[in-house]
């Protein structure tokens, strides 16, 4: 057993959530993580509401365990996706890349738990006041759209600023990371990169191999000048985007160049010209495993790390 209040809040076995990665976190992956005792999450990304509804129904057909949907708030389909989530009585949502404030009332009424992903103390405090159930504090080690703070300084500052449960994300892929997050005051972790490489993940095998080959310094942040910094594996796409930024390309030009590039990598498997959003822990993630094995290894790893600490620290 390895339970925290997150398990009680979400009715799950282990305090592990899967990141809601756009073009990656399909119903297959979410169902596998939930079936393994964590919280699987469908990544709505820029997909239309009909796709999200199909994936929700897929998860329901594959598992009876709780699951979630991640709503990317920059999507043009947010309103329709929120309606589907409420109609389908989805147990939990996480949100990213914005403030979900205006949807909180309706979601609560529908019985959906709301766990926004935040990258700052200020947004965590504002959302606590608005009645969210918990927050994911996501450090800049994460893949995809990132904030400025790293996980180590962000998590304790959010933990001390709010009374609701805090889940740590960014740079976590194993039991040591889970234990470290708990030491910082978090009640669990959210992991993207490692679950992206799970057997049940439908991401292109080219992407999984690129992550297995990646070394510690192989991710970069692009798009700072657009106001939407994104961490991804360093490849031809990232270098071309960086060169455009250096030459002073406009936000419109940069956004046009980036359009469709996440799908190109994750679905089409074009690992040269696509955007392979992945976290700094990519350098450590080195093999494909079923979601169930990943969850089990993280829990036994955290238990071992705790025993090791008791030996290493003389008190
Ligand atoms: O959302 C994420 N990660 C993402 S979203 C995404 S989709 C995308 N595709 C192409 C270009 C850009 C994005 C890929 N990865 N993580 C959660 C997260 N949310 N990290 C940071 C934030 C965040 C940032 C600013 C949340 C709120 C915010 O400001 C809101 C406000 O009003 O203060």
Boltz pocket constraint, residues with backbone or C-beta under 6 A from the ligand:
constraints:
  - pocket:
      binder: B
      contacts: [[A, 22], [A, 45], [A, 72], [A, 95], [A, 96], [A, 97], [A, 98], [A, 99], [A, 117], [A, 118], [A, 119], [A, 123], [A, 138], [A, 143], [A, 144], [A, 145], [A, 146], [A, 147], [A, 228], [A, 230], [A, 262], [A, 277]]
      max_distance: 6.0
